[in-house]
Amino acid sequence: MTRMMQDILKLSVSERILMVEAIWDSIAEDDEKLELSDEVTELLDTRIEAHKNNPSEGSSWADVKARVKKQF
């Protein structure tokens, strides 16, 4: 484990969450620099089209979140 990770893990959970949010915001600001592979783009397009064709299929975010929480 790197020294940086050791220092990060010494922070409280709320401080680490704030750090993650700051990191994520910095990534989002540079999102135009991110390139998706053709395979990922095709997969996303397929899923968007499937949702447009049948929007009632699938799970709500609340349902997905509840299922994930049950696993832990």
C-alpha positions as CSV (number, residue, x, y, z in Angstrom):
1,M,0.0,0.0,0.0
2,T,1.4,3.4,-0.9
3,R,2.0,6.1,1.6
4,M,-0.7,8.2,0.0
5,M,-3.3,5.5,0.5
6,Q,-2.2,5.0,4.1
7,D,-2.7,8.8,4.7
8,I,-6.1,8.7,2.9
9,L,-7.3,5.8,5.1
10,K,-6.5,7.8,8.2
11,L,-9.2,10.3,7.2
12,S,-12.7,10.0,8.5
13,V,-15.4,8.5,6.3
14,S,-16.9,11.9,5.7
15,E,-13.5,13.4,4.8
16,R,-12.9,10.5,2.3
17,I,-16.3,11.0,0.8
18,L,-15.6,14.7,0.3
19,M,-12.3,13.7,-1.3
20,V,-14.0,11.3,-3.7
21,E,-16.5,13.9,-4.7
22,A,-13.7,16.4,-5.4
23,I,-11.9,13.8,-7.5
24,W,-15.0,12.9,-9.4
25,D,-15.8,16.6,-10.0
26,S,-12.3,17.1,-11.4
27,I,-12.8,14.1,-13.7
28,A,-16.2,15.3,-14.9
29,E,-14.7,18.7,-15.8
30,D,-12.4,16.8,-18.2
31,D,-15.0,14.4,-19.5
32,E,-14.5,15.6,-23.1
33,K,-11.0,14.2,-22.9
34,L,-12.4,10.7,-22.1
35,E,-12.7,8.4,-25.1
36,L,-15.0,5.4,-25.1
37,S,-14.0,2.4,-27.1
38,D,-16.2,1.4,-30.1
39,E,-17.4,-1.6,-28.1
40,V,-18.5,0.5,-25.1
41,T,-20.2,3.0,-27.4
42,E,-22.0,0.2,-29.2
43,L,-23.1,-1.4,-25.9
44,L,-24.4,2.0,-24.5
45,D,-26.3,2.7,-27.8
46,T,-27.8,-0.8,-27.6
47,R,-29.0,-0.3,-24.1
48,I,-30.4,3.1,-24.8
49,E,-32.3,1.8,-27.7
50,A,-33.6,-1.2,-25.7
51,H,-34.8,1.3,-23.0
52,K,-36.5,3.5,-25.6
53,N,-38.3,0.4,-27.0
54,N,-39.4,-0.9,-23.6
55,P,-39.0,1.7,-20.9
56,S,-41.0,-0.3,-18.3
57,E,-38.5,-3.2,-18.5
58,G,-35.6,-3.1,-16.1
59,S,-35.3,-1.9,-12.5
60,S,-35.5,1.5,-10.9
61,W,-32.5,3.0,-9.2
62,A,-34.2,2.5,-5.8
63,D,-34.7,-1.3,-6.6
64,V,-31.1,-1.7,-7.8
65,K,-29.8,0.1,-4.7
66,A,-31.8,-2.0,-2.4
67,R,-30.6,-5.2,-4.0
68,V,-27.0,-4.1,-3.8
69,K,-27.4,-3.2,-0.1
70,K,-28.8,-6.7,0.7
71,Q,-25.6,-8.2,-0.7
72,F,-23.5,-6.4,2.0
